[in-house]
Amino acid sequence: MSILFQALPTDTVQAIRASGLDAHGQPVERHLSEGSAYPCRHCLGEAPHGQDYLILAHRPFEAQHAYTETGPIFLCAENCRRATPSPRVPPILKAPSYIVRGYDTDERIVYGTGQVTPTNLIAAYAAQLLDRPEIAFVDLRSAANNCFQCRVTRAD
């Protein structure tokens, strides 16, 4: 199974920056980057040192129901280029492990798919999940803070 790690879509990020509101309708927070601890979910790189970044609650789903998880994310405050979809694990994934979980076409968790996965095994586990016809996409979240990281889709 060929897979692609996907950053947040540009139109989603532009809408957040334009509105200044997060998934809860609260104002996004703006802070100055002091180093490499603020991974942008759009460029999948670190917010540049000395430049502003945003902190906000984000819900990477179209629908709203019991399974539409919301969690904190960072974005570059200024325009950045969306990361090109890639079969490789994004370099911002520096923790030892992440939550990897499969969802169906209704954006509902497919039970039994969620597990804390060592970073070096994420691509293989995501491919294994996406080999199942009932899995529409896979989301990666921080194992420590539940922050949305990126989505994994079939390359086909």
C-alpha positions in Angstrom: 0.0 0.0 0.0 1.4 3.4 -1.0 0.6 6.2 1.4 1.0 9.9 1.7 1.5 12.1 4.7 -0.7 15.2 4.2 -0.4 18.6 5.8 -3.4 20.8 6.6 -4.9 22.1 3.4 -4.0 25.7 2.4 -7.6 26.9 2.2 -8.2 25.7 5.8 -5.1 27.5 7.1 -5.9 30.7 5.2 -9.4 30.6 6.7 -8.0 30.3 10.2 -5.5 33.2 9.6 -8.2 35.4 8.0 -10.8 34.8 10.8 -8.4 34.7 13.7 -10.7 32.1 15.3 -10.1 28.5 16.3 -12.5 25.5 16.2 -14.2 26.8 19.3 -14.7 30.3 17.9 -12.1 31.6 20.3 -9.3 34.0 19.1 -6.1 32.2 18.1 -3.1 33.0 20.2 -0.1 34.7 18.6 3.4 34.2 20.1 7.0 34.7 19.1 9.0 31.6 18.2 12.1 31.2 20.4 13.3 28.0 18.8 12.3 24.6 17.3 9.3 23.6 19.5 6.5 24.9 17.3 5.8 22.6 14.4 3.5 24.1 11.8 0.8 21.7 10.5 0.7 23.4 7.1 4.4 23.5 6.1 5.3 20.6 8.4 8.3 22.6 9.5 9.2 24.6 12.6 7.9 28.1 13.0 11.0 30.2 12.2 12.9 31.5 15.1 12.1 35.1 15.8 8.8 35.0 13.8 5.2 34.7 15.1 3.3 31.5 15.3 -0.3 30.7 16.2 -1.7 28.4 18.8 -5.3 27.3 18.3 -7.8 24.5 18.8 -8.3 22.6 15.6 -10.7 20.0 14.5 -9.5 18.3 11.2 -13.0 17.0 10.3 -15.9 18.2 8.1 -18.7 16.8 10.3 -19.3 17.4 14.0 -20.2 14.4 16.1 -18.8 12.4 19.0 -15.7 11.3 17.1 -14.6 14.8 15.8 -11.7 15.3 18.1 -10.4 18.8 18.7 -6.9 19.5 19.9 -4.2 22.2 20.0 -2.0 22.9 17.0 0.7 25.4 15.9 0.7 27.2 12.6 3.2 29.8 11.2 1.5 33.1 11.7 2.5 34.3 8.2 2.0 32.6 4.9 4.0 29.4 4.5 4.1 26.9 1.7 2.1 23.7 2.3 4.3 20.6 2.6 4.1 18.5 -0.5 2.3 15.2 0.3 5.0 12.6 0.8 5.3 8.8 1.6 7.9 9.7 4.2 7.2 10.5 7.8 7.4 14.3 8.2 10.6 15.6 10.0 8.4 17.4 12.6 7.6 14.1 14.1 10.4 14.0 16.6 8.8 12.3 19.6 9.5 8.7 20.3 5.8 7.7 19.5 2.5 9.0 18.3 -1.2 7.9 18.4 -2.1 6.4 15.0 -5.8 5.9 14.4 -8.0 4.9 11.4 -11.3 6.5 10.5 -14.1 5.5 8.1 -15.7 7.7 5.4 -18.1 9.1 8.0 -15.0 10.4 10.0 -15.7 8.0 12.8 -12.9 6.1 14.6 -12.6 2.5 13.4 -12.4 0.6 16.7 -9.3 -1.4 17.3 -7.1 0.8 15.1 -5.8 3.3 17.6 -2.5 2.6 19.1 0.5 4.4 20.4 3.1 3.7 17.7 6.9 4.2 17.7 7.7 6.9 15.2 9.9 4.6 13.1 6.9 2.2 12.7 4.2 4.9 11.8 4.5 4.5 8.0 4.2 0.7 8.1 1.3 0.8 10.6 -0.6 3.5 8.6 -0.1 1.5 5.4 -1.4 -1.6 7.1 -4.5 0.3 8.2 -5.1 1.9 4.8 -4.9 -1.6 3.3 -8.3 -2.2 5.0 -11.2 -1.1 2.8 -13.2 0.3 5.8 -10.4 2.8 6.6 -10.7 6.1 4.7 -7.8 7.9 6.3 -5.4 7.8 9.3 -4.7 10.6 11.7 -1.6 11.1 13.7 -1.8 12.8 17.1 0.7 13.5 19.8 0.8 10.6 22.3 1.5 13.1 25.1 -0.8 16.1 24.3 -3.3 14.7 21.7 -2.3 17.5 19.2 -3.2 16.7 15.6 0.0 16.2 13.6 -1.1 15.2 10.1 -3.3 12.9 8.1 -2.2 9.9 6.1 -4.1 8.8 3.0 -3.7 6.3 0.2 -1.4 7.5 -2.6 -3.7 6.0 -5.3 
